[in-house]
C-alpha cells in the first residue's frame, strides 16, 4: 500500500477541501425547498398558539437552527418567567 505525506492526497485532482459531495448538496436543497414552502403555514400555526410558555418553548426549538450555539458559563439561578394575562391586548 502506498504511503502518502500528511496533507497530500492519492488523488490530487479530487474534490477541493470543504466541497460537499453531490448527495449532500441535493438533500440540503430538497430540505430547504420543503421548509421554504411550509414556512407561511408554520408561521400561521405558531401565531395561533395562545399559551405564552408553549409559544416560547416551540420558538426556542427553532432558534437552534438559526442562531449559532454558544457555551454559557453562568452559575446564577435560572430565570423564571411569569405572564400576567390581564396585560394581554394592552
N, C-alpha and C positions, 0 to 999 in steps of 0.2 A: 504494500500500500504506500502511495506517495506521501511524503511529509511536506507540509506547506509552512511557510513562515507565518507567524502570528500577524493577522491583518491582511493577508493575501488570500485569494480565492483560487480554487481549482478551475473555476470558470470565470476568467477575468472579464468577459463580455456580458456577464449576467446582470441581474437586476441591480440597480443602484441602491445603496443603503437607505432605508426608510421608505422605499417604494412598496406599496401594498400589492399583494397578489390579486389577480383578476376576480377570484371568488369573493374576497373581502370587499372589493370595490362594488361589485354587483349587489351583494347583500346590504351594504350600507346605503346604497342608492335606493333599494327597494324599501328599506325601513324608513328612510327619510321621506319617501313619497307617501307611504301609508300614514305616517304621523302627520304630514302636512295636510293630507286630505281629511283627516279626522279632527284637526285642530279646532275648527269652528264648533263642531259638536261637543268636543271636550270642554271648551270654554263655556258654552251654554249650560252644560251639565254642572260644571263647577259653580257657576253663578246661581244655580238652583239650591245649593246647599245652604240651609239656614243656620245650622249649628256652627258657631264660630270655631269651636275646638275641632270638629270634624273637618271643616274647611282648611284650617291651618295644618292639620295632620296630612291631608291629601296634598296640599301645596308643598309641604316640606319634602314629600316623597319625589315630587317632580324637580325640585330645586337641585337635587344632587346630580341631575343630568345636565344642568345648565351652568351652575357655578362650580369653580374648582374646589376641591376639598382641601381644607386647611386643618392642621392639627392645632387644637386649642388646649393649652396647658393652663388650667384655672382651677384653683382649689375652693372657689366660692360656692355658695349654696345654689341649687337650681332656681330658676326664675319661675314664679307662679303667676299665671295669667287669670284674671277674674274679669268677666264680662258683665256689665250692667245692662240688662235687657231694656231698662227704662230709657236708655240713651239712644236706642235704635231709632233711626229716622230723624234724629235731631240735626 
